[in-house]
Amino acid sequence: MDKKKDMRIRSKVISEGVNRVPNRSMLRAVGFTDDDFKKPMIGIASTWSEVTPCNIHIDELAKQAKAGAKDGGGAPMIFNTITVSDGIAMGHEGMFYSLPSREVIADSIETVANAERLDGIVAIGGCDKTTPACVMAIARMNVPSVYVYGGTIQPGKLDGKDIDIVSSFEAVGQYQEGIIDDEQLYKVECHACPGAGACGGMYTANTMAAAVEALGMSIPGSSSTPAINKYKESECRQAGELVVSLLENDIYPRDIMTKKAFENAITVVMVLGGSTNAILHLLAMAHSADVDLTLDDFERVRQNVPHLADLKPSGKYVMQDLFEVGGVPAVMKLLHEQGLLHGDCITVTGKTIAQNLESVSPLKDGQQVIRPFSEPFKKTGPLVVLKGNLAPEGAVAKMSGQKISRFEGPARVYDSEDEATKAIEDNLIKEGDVLVIRHVGPKGGPGMPEMLSITAMIVGRGLGGKVALMTDGRFSGGSHGFVIGHVSPEAHVGGPIGLLKEGDTITIDSDTQEINFNLTESELEERAKAWVKPAPKFRKGMLSKYTRLVSSSSKGAVTDLEE
């Protein structure tokens, strides 16, 4: 049977025929009428939760999406999935669950939508993992779908300055260093997060929202509309209407999520100076969509895209500032005019990128958030893929805000984040060192924990850019400094990072895109022979299953990769 035709009749499996009376009885109990059984069933996948400000408002947005789908001629139903607050999970064992939550969210949306035979999906996300997870599920199912981002938080205000969640992490380092006192630390804590919305800088949540808009899977402007802006409700209503229109016009996610569309997403991430997590998540999303995307594609696109955005963590501004000067659509318009976007890619509006951008106003005159092409922060994108004898499969460095491109120093090797934290607190890490945190990759962590607490401590102690940090784990979008993550293969599977010894000289060069340590091939072989595979940290439960299934970070850390 034709794939698209098959998708068009999914809900009829549970709504037509005399044998379907029990199905219809249950649907009547949740509000269906005779007329509803003639309509496509639209699922509203809500990531509403009270565990994080990123998602606390999404219940109301889901209701708006439901109303839009109903007005558009669908029979909508809201269902929920989980979310994990990365900021709250940071710096302790809770971070083991952050990246695995992406798979749980994607799997749960896929499970509900396929079990209920839903014809279309509106998915609404907020915190970091919800955006890629929703899009992964959408790509797997390939039913007409729209993604809506819950929106960014407003910046907090303290002493006349903008602050945010990263300010809170960095204040801890300043407090430990004696730069600020208890009272000032408390003020930062109380003012950093003023209300609903995802972390405000160009951190992972905003990065991935912008990427998905460039991919064509969300309504133009969705990624930069703040959470508390009333227009966010209108976006959700529009998304509900659009899903029915996409169904009527046979436009499916994999029609939208093409290789060229992913190149558009990479382009926007690079120009905005987005999170290193974008590489991990875009690889996973492409895998779900059956698009062949590799680290080499990121490098190829990066070479032609400048870094123009003066956005936190390395810059001055936050997503709300970008919204006020034109938002992501205005940035995309600028990129399209420069020939850096594939304008012929179809989007959830039913129009192409180029057609969507025709009605978009350019960036406001005099704005300071996005630099002109003649004055870039970097002439090429700041997310650099490195390879060498320390990372044969690749590693990722974020070079935005860095004045140096090469770092060489002795390895200070730790097998956990806790050990590295204590070393920093005890002033064992000095200028010129390369701090290595290993056995924290997808399998070894498990869950590839983020190192925001570590990077914030380094910055807070005045060592930003003076100490390099390398890990087979990953970084928060809020991390900045000379940091290299996603080192692959990871230590847990015998990667060279697991063979490092204290004092080995490490050389990191973003210009030559190399990451090496001073060992000969024969010395590496000797160390590899002596290596012993560590026991898994978890033998029961979700993390045990995740450890067995998860792929390398160079493949997106997915759990459904064929052997």
C-alpha positions as CSV (number, residue, x, y, z in Angstrom):
1,M,0.0,0.0,0.0
2,D,1.2,3.5,-0.7
3,K,2.8,4.9,2.4
4,K,1.0,8.2,2.3
5,K,-2.4,6.6,1.6
6,D,-1.8,4.3,4.5
7,M,-1.1,7.3,6.8
8,R,-4.3,9.0,5.7
9,I,-6.5,6.1,7.0
10,R,-4.8,5.4,10.3
11,S,-7.6,6.5,12.6
12,K,-10.2,4.7,10.5
13,V,-8.8,1.4,11.9
14,I,-10.5,2.3,15.3
15,S,-13.5,4.3,14.1
16,E,-15.2,2.4,11.2
17,G,-17.1,-0.9,11.0
18,V,-19.4,-2.8,13.3
19,N,-16.4,-4.4,15.0
20,R,-15.3,-1.0,16.1
21,V,-18.2,-0.3,18.5
22,P,-16.1,-0.8,21.6
23,N,-13.5,1.6,20.2
24,R,-16.1,4.2,19.5
25,S,-17.7,3.7,23.0
26,M,-14.4,4.6,24.6
27,L,-13.9,7.6,22.4
28,R,-17.4,8.8,23.2
29,A,-16.4,8.7,26.9
30,V,-13.7,11.3,26.2
31,G,-16.0,13.6,24.3
32,F,-16.3,12.3,20.7
33,T,-19.5,12.8,18.8
34,D,-20.9,11.1,15.7
35,D,-19.4,13.8,13.5
36,D,-15.9,13.4,15.1
37,F,-15.6,9.9,13.7
38,K,-15.6,11.3,10.2
39,K,-12.6,13.6,11.0
40,P,-8.9,12.9,11.2
41,M,-7.8,12.3,14.7
42,I,-5.1,14.8,15.7
43,G,-2.9,14.2,18.7
44,I,-1.6,17.2,20.8
45,A,1.6,15.9,22.3
46,S,2.2,18.1,25.4
47,T,5.4,18.2,27.4
48,W,3.6,20.2,30.2
49,S,5.2,19.7,33.6
50,E,5.6,21.6,36.9
51,V,9.3,20.4,37.3
52,T,10.7,23.3,35.2
53,P,9.8,26.8,34.2
54,C,10.5,25.8,30.6
55,N,7.3,23.7,30.4
56,I,5.1,25.0,33.2
57,H,2.9,27.0,30.8
58,I,2.5,24.4,28.0
59,D,-0.8,23.0,29.3
60,E,-2.5,26.2,28.2
61,L,-0.7,26.1,24.9
62,A,-1.8,22.5,24.3
63,K,-5.4,23.7,24.8
64,Q,-4.9,26.3,22.1
65,A,-3.4,23.8,19.7
66,K,-6.4,21.5,20.3
67,A,-8.8,24.4,19.6
68,G,-7.0,25.1,16.4
69,A,-7.1,21.5,15.2
70,K,-10.8,21.4,16.0
71,D,-11.5,24.6,14.1
72,G,-9.4,23.2,11.2
73,G,-11.7,20.2,10.9
74,G,-9.9,17.6,13.0
75,A,-10.9,15.6,16.1
76,P,-8.1,16.5,18.5
77,M,-7.0,14.9,21.8
78,I,-4.2,16.0,24.2
79,F,-1.8,13.5,25.6
80,N,1.3,14.1,27.7
81,T,4.9,12.9,28.0
82,I,7.7,13.6,30.4
83,T,10.3,16.4,30.7
84,V,13.5,16.7,32.7
85,S,14.9,20.0,33.8
86,D,18.5,20.0,32.8
87,G,19.3,23.0,35.0
88,I,17.9,21.2,38.1
89,A,19.6,17.9,37.1
90,M,23.0,19.6,36.6
91,G,26.0,18.7,38.8
92,H,24.7,15.5,40.4
93,E,23.5,12.0,39.5
94,G,20.3,13.4,38.1
95,M,22.2,14.4,35.0
96,F,22.6,10.7,34.0
97,Y,18.9,10.9,33.1
98,S,18.9,14.0,31.0
99,L,20.0,12.7,27.6
100,P,18.2,9.4,28.0
101,S,15.0,11.4,28.6
102,R,15.2,12.4,24.9
103,E,14.7,8.8,24.0
104,V,11.9,8.3,26.5
105,I,10.0,11.3,25.2
106,A,10.4,10.3,21.6
107,D,9.5,6.7,22.3
108,S,6.4,7.7,24.3
109,I,5.0,10.0,21.6
110,E,5.6,7.4,19.0
111,T,3.9,4.8,21.2
112,V,0.8,6.8,21.9
113,A,0.4,8.1,18.3
114,N,0.9,4.7,16.8
115,A,-1.2,2.8,19.3
116,E,-4.1,5.2,18.9
117,R,-3.6,5.4,15.1
118,L,-3.5,9.2,15.1
119,D,-3.5,10.9,11.8
120,G,-1.5,14.0,12.7
121,I,0.5,15.5,15.6
122,V,1.1,18.9,17.1
123,A,4.0,18.5,19.5
124,I,4.8,21.3,22.0
125,G,8.2,21.4,23.8
126,G,10.2,23.6,26.0
127,C,13.3,22.3,27.9
128,D,16.3,21.1,26.0
129,K,15.5,17.5,25.2
130,T,11.8,18.0,24.4
131,T,12.5,19.7,21.0
132,P,14.7,17.1,19.5
133,A,12.7,14.3,21.0
134,C,9.4,15.6,19.6
135,V,11.0,15.9,16.1
136,M,12.5,12.5,16.4
137,A,9.1,11.0,17.1
138,I,7.5,13.0,14.3
139,A,10.2,11.8,11.8
140,R,9.9,8.2,12.8
141,M,6.0,8.1,12.5
142,N,5.9,10.4,9.4
143,V,2.4,11.6,9.9
144,P,1.6,15.2,9.2
145,S,2.9,17.2,12.1
146,V,3.9,20.6,13.4
147,Y,6.3,21.4,16.2
148,V,5.7,24.4,18.5
149,Y,8.3,25.7,20.9
150,G,7.0,26.9,24.2
151,G,9.3,29.9,24.1
152,T,12.1,31.6,25.9
153,I,12.1,33.0,29.4
154,Q,12.6,36.7,30.1
155,P,16.0,37.7,31.5
156,G,16.1,38.3,35.2
157,K,17.1,41.7,36.5
158,L,19.7,42.4,39.3
159,D,21.4,45.7,40.0
160,G,20.2,47.1,36.6
161,K,21.7,44.2,34.7
162,D,20.2,41.2,32.9
163,I,21.0,37.8,34.5
164,D,19.9,34.2,33.8
165,I,20.4,30.7,35.0
166,V,24.1,30.6,33.9
167,S,24.6,33.7,36.0
168,S,23.5,31.5,38.9
169,F,25.9,28.7,38.2
170,E,28.8,31.2,37.7
171,A,27.9,33.0,40.9
172,V,28.7,29.7,42.8
173,G,32.2,29.8,41.5
174,Q,32.5,33.5,42.4
175,Y,31.2,32.7,45.9
176,Q,33.7,29.9,46.3
177,E,36.5,32.2,45.2
178,G,35.4,34.9,47.7
179,I,34.4,37.4,45.0
180,I,30.8,37.7,46.2
181,D,29.2,37.1,49.6
182,D,26.2,35.1,50.8
183,E,23.8,38.0,50.3
184,Q,24.8,38.6,46.7
185,L,24.6,34.9,45.9
186,Y,21.1,34.8,47.4
187,K,20.1,37.8,45.2
188,V,21.3,36.0,42.1
189,E,19.4,32.9,43.1
190,C,16.1,34.8,43.6
191,H,16.3,36.9,40.4
192,A,17.8,34.7,37.7
193,C,14.6,33.0,36.6
194,P,11.6,35.4,36.7
195,G,8.9,33.1,35.2
196,A,7.8,30.7,32.5
197,G,10.0,29.8,29.5
198,A,13.3,28.1,28.6
199,C,16.7,29.4,29.5
200,G,17.1,32.7,27.8
201,G,20.5,32.7,26.0
202,M,21.5,30.9,22.9
203,Y,21.6,27.7,25.0
204,T,20.4,24.3,23.9
205,A,16.6,24.9,24.1
206,N,16.7,28.1,22.0
207,T,19.3,26.6,19.7
208,M,17.2,23.6,18.9
209,A,14.1,25.7,18.5
210,A,15.9,27.9,16.0
211,A,17.2,24.8,14.2
212,V,13.7,23.2,13.9
213,E,12.3,26.5,12.5
214,A,15.1,26.5,9.9
215,L,14.4,22.8,9.3
216,G,10.9,23.8,8.3
217,M,9.0,21.9,11.0
218,S,7.7,24.8,13.0
219,I,5.8,28.0,12.2
220,P,8.0,30.9,11.2
221,G,8.8,32.9,14.3
222,S,8.0,30.2,16.7
223,S,11.5,29.8,18.0
224,S,12.0,33.4,19.1
225,T,8.5,34.3,20.4
226,P,8.9,34.6,24.2
227,A,6.9,32.2,26.4
228,I,4.8,34.9,28.0
229,N,4.0,36.7,24.7
230,K,0.3,36.3,23.9
231,Y,1.1,35.5,20.3
232,K,2.5,32.2,21.4
233,E,-1.1,31.1,21.9
234,S,-1.9,32.2,18.4
235,E,1.0,30.1,17.1
236,C,-0.4,27.0,18.8
237,R,-3.9,27.6,17.3
238,Q,-2.3,28.0,13.9
239,A,-0.3,24.8,14.4
240,G,-3.5,22.9,15.1
241,E,-5.1,24.2,11.9
242,L,-1.9,23.6,9.9
243,V,-1.8,19.9,10.7
244,V,-5.2,19.3,9.1
245,S,-4.1,21.3,6.1
246,L,-0.9,19.2,5.8
247,L,-2.9,16.1,5.9
248,E,-5.3,17.3,3.2
249,N,-2.3,18.3,1.0
250,D,-0.3,15.1,1.6
251,I,2.7,16.9,3.1
252,Y,4.6,14.7,5.4
253,P,7.5,15.3,7.8
254,R,10.0,13.4,5.6
255,D,9.0,15.6,2.7
256,I,10.1,18.6,4.8
257,M,13.1,17.0,6.7
258,T,15.4,16.5,3.7
259,K,19.2,16.7,3.6
260,K,19.0,20.3,2.4
261,A,16.7,21.2,5.2
262,F,19.2,19.9,7.7
263,E,21.8,22.0,6.1
264,N,19.6,25.0,6.6
265,A,19.3,24.1,10.3
266,I,23.1,23.8,10.6
267,T,23.5,27.1,8.9
268,V,21.2,28.9,11.4
269,V,22.9,27.2,14.4
270,M,26.3,28.3,13.2
271,V,25.3,31.9,12.5
272,L,23.7,32.2,16.0
273,G,26.6,30.6,17.8
274,G,24.4,27.8,19.1
275,S,25.0,25.0,21.6
276,T,27.3,22.0,20.9
277,N,24.3,19.9,21.7
278,A,22.8,20.9,18.3
279,I,25.3,18.5,16.6
280,L,24.2,15.6,18.8
281,H,20.5,16.3,18.4
282,L,20.5,17.1,14.7
283,L,22.4,13.8,14.0
284,A,19.7,11.9,16.0
285,M,16.8,13.7,14.3
286,A,18.4,13.0,10.9
287,H,18.7,9.3,11.8
288,S,15.0,9.2,12.7
289,A,14.2,10.8,9.3
290,D,16.5,8.4,7.4
291,V,18.6,11.3,6.3
292,D,22.4,10.6,5.9
293,L,23.9,13.3,8.1
294,T,27.4,13.1,9.5
295,L,30.0,15.2,11.4
296,D,31.6,15.9,8.0
297,D,28.4,17.7,6.9
298,F,28.6,20.1,9.8
299,E,32.2,20.9,8.9
300,R,31.3,21.4,5.2
301,V,28.4,23.8,6.0
302,R,30.4,25.6,8.8
303,Q,33.1,26.7,6.4
304,N,30.7,29.0,4.5
305,V,28.8,30.4,7.5
306,P,30.0,33.3,9.7
307,H,29.2,33.7,13.4
308,L,27.2,36.9,13.6
309,A,25.1,36.7,16.8
310,D,26.1,38.5,20.0
311,L,24.2,36.1,22.2
312,K,24.9,34.5,25.5
313,P,26.7,32.6,26.8
314,S,29.7,34.2,25.0
315,G,27.9,37.4,24.0
316,K,25.7,40.1,25.6
317,Y,22.1,39.4,24.5
318,V,19.4,36.8,25.1
319,M,16.7,35.4,22.8
320,Q,14.1,38.0,23.8
321,D,16.5,40.7,22.5
322,L,16.7,38.9,19.2
323,F,12.9,38.6,19.1
324,E,12.6,42.4,19.6
325,V,14.8,43.1,16.6
326,G,13.2,40.7,14.2
327,G,13.7,37.2,15.5
328,V,14.9,34.1,13.8
329,P,12.8,34.9,10.6
330,A,14.8,38.1,10.1
331,V,18.1,36.2,10.6
332,M,16.9,33.6,8.0
333,K,15.9,36.4,5.6
334,L,19.4,37.8,5.9
335,L,21.0,34.4,5.3
336,H,18.7,33.7,2.3
337,E,19.7,37.0,0.7
338,Q,23.3,36.0,1.1
339,G,22.6,32.7,-0.7
340,L,23.3,30.6,2.5
341,L,19.9,28.9,2.7
342,H,18.1,26.5,0.4
343,G,15.0,28.5,-0.3
344,D,13.2,25.7,-2.1
345,C,12.7,23.5,0.9
346,I,9.1,23.0,1.8
347,T,7.8,23.8,5.3
348,V,4.8,23.1,7.6
349,T,3.1,26.2,6.2
350,G,2.9,24.4,2.8
351,K,5.1,27.0,1.4
352,T,8.9,27.0,0.8
353,I,11.4,28.8,3.0
354,A,11.8,31.5,0.3
355,Q,8.0,32.0,0.1
356,N,7.8,32.3,3.9
357,L,10.6,34.8,4.0
358,E,9.0,37.1,1.4
359,S,6.7,38.7,4.0
360,V,9.3,38.9,6.7
361,S,10.7,42.3,7.7
362,P,14.5,42.6,7.8
363,L,16.4,43.1,11.1
364,K,15.6,46.5,12.7
365,D,17.9,49.4,11.8
366,G,20.6,50.0,14.4
367,Q,20.1,46.7,16.2
368,Q,23.2,45.3,17.9
369,V,22.3,41.6,18.3
370,I,23.3,40.4,14.9
371,R,26.4,41.8,13.3
372,P,26.7,42.6,9.6
373,F,28.4,40.1,7.3
374,S,31.3,42.5,7.0
375,E,32.0,42.4,10.8
376,P,31.6,38.8,11.9
377,F,32.8,37.4,15.3
378,K,34.2,34.6,13.2
379,K,34.3,34.2,9.5
380,T,33.3,30.5,9.9
381,G,30.9,28.8,12.2
382,P,32.0,28.4,15.8
383,L,31.1,24.7,16.3
384,V,34.3,23.0,15.2
385,V,34.7,19.2,14.7
386,L,38.1,18.1,15.8
387,K,39.8,14.7,15.0
388,G,43.1,13.2,15.9
389,N,44.6,10.3,18.0
390,L,42.6,11.4,21.0
391,A,39.3,11.5,19.0
392,P,39.5,9.3,15.9
393,E,35.7,9.5,15.4
394,G,35.5,13.2,16.3
395,A,35.0,15.7,19.1
396,V,33.2,19.1,19.2
397,A,34.6,22.4,20.3
398,K,32.7,25.7,20.6
399,M,35.0,28.5,19.7
400,S,32.6,31.5,20.0
401,G,34.1,34.1,22.3
402,Q,37.6,32.5,22.2
403,K,40.6,34.7,21.4
404,I,42.9,31.7,21.1
405,S,42.6,28.8,18.7
406,R,45.3,26.6,20.0
407,F,45.9,25.2,23.4
408,E,48.7,22.8,24.6
409,G,49.1,21.6,28.2
410,P,49.4,18.7,30.6
411,A,46.5,16.5,31.1
412,R,44.8,16.5,34.5
413,V,42.8,13.4,34.3
414,Y,39.6,12.5,36.3
415,D,37.2,9.7,35.9
416,S,34.1,11.5,37.2
417,E,32.7,15.0,37.4
418,D,32.7,14.8,41.3
419,E,36.5,14.2,41.2
420,A,37.1,17.1,38.9
421,T,34.8,19.3,41.0
422,K,36.9,18.6,44.1
423,A,40.1,19.2,42.2
424,I,38.8,22.7,41.2
425,E,37.6,23.5,44.7
426,D,41.0,22.4,46.1
427,N,42.8,24.7,43.6
428,L,44.6,21.8,41.9
429,I,43.7,23.0,38.4
430,K,46.1,25.8,37.3
431,E,46.4,28.0,34.3
432,G,47.7,26.1,31.3
433,D,46.2,22.7,32.4
434,V,43.9,20.5,30.2
435,L,41.3,19.2,32.6
436,V,40.0,15.9,31.3
437,I,36.8,14.3,32.6
438,R,36.2,10.9,31.1
439,H,34.0,7.8,31.6
440,V,31.0,10.2,31.2
441,G,30.1,9.4,27.6
442,P,26.8,7.9,26.5
443,K,27.6,4.5,27.9
444,G,30.1,5.5,30.5
445,G,28.2,8.3,32.2
446,P,25.8,6.8,31.5
447,G,23.8,9.4,29.6
448,M,26.6,11.8,28.6
449,P,26.1,14.3,31.5
450,E,26.6,18.0,30.9
451,M,29.5,19.9,32.5
452,L,27.9,23.3,33.1
453,S,28.7,23.3,36.8
454,I,32.4,22.6,36.0
455,T,32.6,25.2,33.3
456,A,30.8,27.7,35.4
457,M,33.3,27.1,38.3
458,I,36.2,27.6,36.0
459,V,34.8,30.9,34.7
460,G,33.8,32.0,38.1
461,R,37.3,31.4,39.4
462,G,38.8,33.6,36.6
463,L,40.2,30.7,34.6
464,G,38.0,31.0,31.6
465,G,40.1,30.6,28.5
466,K,43.2,29.8,30.6
467,V,42.2,26.2,31.2
468,A,41.0,23.8,28.5
469,L,38.4,21.2,29.4
470,M,38.0,18.0,27.4
471,T,35.4,15.3,28.0
472,D,33.6,12.3,26.4
473,G,30.6,13.9,28.0
474,R,29.0,17.0,26.8
475,F,28.3,20.6,27.7
476,S,25.3,22.7,28.5
477,G,24.4,25.3,25.9
478,G,25.3,27.7,28.7
479,S,28.9,26.5,28.9
480,H,31.7,28.7,27.5
481,G,35.4,28.7,27.6
482,F,38.0,26.5,25.8
483,V,35.8,23.4,26.0
484,I,35.9,20.2,23.9
485,G,33.2,17.6,24.3
486,H,31.7,14.5,22.6
487,V,35.2,12.9,22.4
488,S,34.6,9.7,20.5
489,P,35.1,6.8,20.9
490,E,34.4,7.3,24.6
491,A,36.5,5.9,27.4
492,H,34.0,3.3,28.4
493,V,34.5,1.4,25.1
494,G,38.3,1.8,25.0
495,G,38.6,5.1,23.2
496,P,42.0,6.8,23.4
497,I,40.6,9.3,26.0
498,G,40.5,6.3,28.3
499,L,44.2,5.6,27.7
500,L,45.3,9.1,28.9
501,K,47.6,9.4,31.9
502,E,48.2,12.3,34.2
503,G,50.7,14.7,32.7
504,D,50.4,13.6,29.0
505,T,50.7,16.6,26.8
506,I,47.5,17.4,24.9
507,T,47.4,19.7,21.9
508,I,44.1,21.2,20.7
509,D,44.1,23.2,17.5
510,S,40.8,24.6,16.1
511,D,42.6,26.0,13.0
512,T,44.0,22.6,11.9
513,Q,41.0,20.9,13.6
514,E,43.2,18.4,15.4
515,I,43.2,17.0,18.9
516,N,46.1,14.8,19.9
517,F,48.3,13.7,22.7
518,N,52.0,13.0,22.6
519,L,52.1,9.3,22.2
520,T,53.5,7.2,19.4
521,E,51.3,4.5,17.8
522,S,53.3,1.8,19.5
523,E,52.8,3.5,22.9
524,L,49.1,3.8,22.2
525,E,49.0,0.1,21.3
526,E,50.7,-0.8,24.6
527,R,48.3,1.2,26.6
528,A,45.3,-0.3,24.7
529,K,46.5,-3.8,25.5
530,A,46.6,-3.0,29.2
531,W,43.1,-1.4,29.2
532,V,40.3,-3.2,31.1
533,K,36.7,-2.5,30.2
534,P,34.9,-1.0,33.2
535,A,31.8,-2.6,34.6
536,P,28.5,-0.9,33.9
537,K,27.4,1.5,36.7
538,F,23.8,0.3,36.5
539,R,22.5,-3.3,36.1
540,K,18.8,-2.6,36.5
541,G,16.3,-0.1,35.2
542,M,16.2,2.5,32.5
543,L,19.9,3.4,32.7
544,S,20.9,-0.2,32.3
545,K,18.9,-0.5,29.2
546,Y,20.2,2.8,27.9
547,T,23.8,1.7,28.4
548,R,23.3,-1.4,26.4
549,L,21.5,0.3,23.5
550,V,23.0,3.7,23.1
551,S,25.3,4.5,20.2
552,S,28.4,6.7,20.0
553,S,28.0,10.5,20.3
554,S,29.4,10.7,16.8
555,K,26.2,8.9,15.7
556,G,23.9,11.1,17.7
557,A,23.7,8.8,20.8
558,V,20.6,7.1,19.5
559,T,19.2,3.9,20.9
560,D,17.8,2.3,17.7
561,L,21.0,2.1,15.5
562,E,21.2,-1.1,13.6
563,E,24.3,-3.2,14.3
